[in-house]
Amino acid sequence: FGFAFFILIVVSAYVANLAAFLTRSGSISVDTFEIVIAQGLNVCAHPALAGDLKLLHPKANFVFNREGKELYGLVDDYDAGLCDVLAVGKMDSLGDMKLMDLFCERDLVFTESLVMENPVGFPIRSKLASGFSYWMYQGEKYHDINIQLLLDEYNEKY
């Protein structure tokens, strides 16, 4: 009788914990930026992108941190309850382990949803640009080497 009672208590505790976990509210799950807009969620984004983001997504509720703390300011705003989601690029944050730790502590994850494309160029002298472009092309075409691949390898290693 004692062992059966013990099993009953353990199973009851497990089922209660599972039910609490499966029915917990407060966490937001979104797959696309369109869902974020449709649900009227507040989005923390970098203030340098304010003009472009407002133009691309006029119905979105953006919050822009003006304190000059870069991506850490977005996390501060998230902690303060000013926003429900963060619009942060993977390339901007994967190399910053402190920032990634902050995301993990808050159970934040990256999605594959594209909010905005922001073209980036390398600062290079004009007389060197054609040679640089040539070697970038050669590396990708003949040796399967590109910046994205090297960044992925670096992230796996470190």
N, C-alpha and C positions, 0 to 999 in steps of 0.2 A: 504494500500500500504506500509506503514512504517514497519509493522510487517513482511510482506512477504519479504521485502528487507533485514531485519535483519536475517531472517531464511536463505536466500540465502547466505549471507556473512558467517554465522556460518557454514553452510554445506560446502561451498567452502573451508574455512580454515581447516575444519576437513579432507576433502578429500586430500587437498594438504599436510597436515601433515602426513596423513596415507601413501600417496604415497612416501613421502620422507623417512619415516621410513622403508617401505618395500623394497625400492631400495637402501638403504644406503650400501656402500661398506666399507671395512676396517675390518670388524669383520670376524674372521675365525671360522668355525664350523667343527670340526672333531669328528668322532665317534670311530675310531680305530687307533692304532699306524701305521698300514699298510697304512692308508690314509695319515698320516703325512709324512711317508717316500715317498710315491708315489708323493705327492705334493711338495716334496723337502723343507719342512718347517724346520726351525732351532729350535732345542729342547734344552732348558736349563735343565741341570741335575746336580745332586750333584757330585762333583769331586771324592768322595770316590768310586763311582760306575763306573768311566770312563772305566776301563779295561773290566769289565763284559758287560757294555752296548755296547761298540765298538765290542766286540766279538759276542754278540747276534744279533746286528743290524749294520753290517758293512756299509750299504748304507745310514744310517741315518746321518743327519747333527747335531751333538751334540755340544753344547757350555757348557763348564765347568767353573764355577766361581772359581777362584784361590785366592780370597781375604780372605777366611776363614770366611765368613759371614753366612755359612750354608744355610738354605732355604731363608733367607732374601736376600742373594746375588743373588739368582735366580730371585727374584722379581726385584732387581736393574737392572740386565741384561735385563729382559723383558722390563722394563721402558726405558732403553737405546736403545731399538730396536735391540738388539743382537739376540733375539729369538722370535719365533712366538707362541710357546707353552711351557709349563713347564711339566717336568716329575717328579711329586711329589706324594708320596704315601699318601693315606688318613690317615693311622695310624700315619704317621709322623707329620701331620699338624692339625688334628681335635682338638687336645687338646690345641693348641696355638691360642687363640682368636685374638691376634694382627695380626698374619699371616693370619688367616681367614678373618679378616677385610680388609687386603691388597688385598686378592683375590677378595672379594666382590666389593671393590672400582674399580677394573679393569674388572669387569664382567667375571671373570674366574670361571669355573665350573669343577667339577670332572667328569670323564667318567668312565665307567666300563672296559675300555680297559687295558689289562695287558701289561706292557712294560717289566718287569723283575720280577722274584720271587727272593727274598732275604731271605734265611733262617735265623732265629734269635733264639738264645738260651738264657736261663736264666743262669746267673752266679751263680753256686751253688757248694758247696763242693761235691766231689764224694760220700762220705759216706751218704749224704742226698738225692742224686739224685733219687734213687729208691723209697724212701718214697714219695718224691714230685710227681714223675710220677704216683705212685699208687693213691694218693689223687686227682690229676688232672683227672685221669681216672674215679675214683669213682664219683667225682662231676659231670662230664659230663654224665656218663651213668645213674646214679640213681637220680640225682637232676636237670638235665638240666642246669648246671652251667658251663660256660667256660669263658675264658678271653674275647673273642669277645662279648659275651652277656653282660658281666659286663661293657665293654667299651661302648657298644651301650646304655646301661641304663644310664651310667654316662653322655654321650653326650646329651641324651634327657633331663636329669635333669638340666644340667648346660649349 
